[in-house]
């Protein structure tokens, strides 16, 4: 569910609320004035694109190989581990 920031035009009270896109809050919970809430623009972030010399497929393949090796070590450790009864 999206989060929205509201500000009361009467008492300047601000808060965040999560609700469906079609819903819209209008009454201020702080001062109880009907129709005083205004939805303010949400903050947003940007991310920088970074360049890598590796292709995505190569990175995925190497990650899969690392995970496989981790699983082999984990399996070997569990096989050799002694359990108390």
Residue pairs with C-beta under 8 A, 6 or more apart in sequence:
1 18
1 19
1 20
2 18
2 19
2 20
2 21
3 16
3 17
3 18
3 42
4 16
4 17
4 18
4 19
4 25
4 39
4 42
5 14
5 15
5 16
5 39
5 40
5 41
5 42
5 43
6 14
6 15
6 16
6 17
6 25
6 37
6 38
6 39
6 40
7 13
7 14
7 37
7 38
7 40
8 14
8 28
8 30
8 31
8 33
8 36
8 37
8 38
9 36
9 37
9 38
10 28
10 31
10 33
10 36
11 28
11 30
11 31
11 33
11 36
13 28
13 29
13 30
13 31
14 40
15 29
17 25
19 25
24 39
25 37
25 39
26 34
26 35
26 36
26 37
27 33
27 34
27 35
27 36
27 37
28 36
28 37
52 59
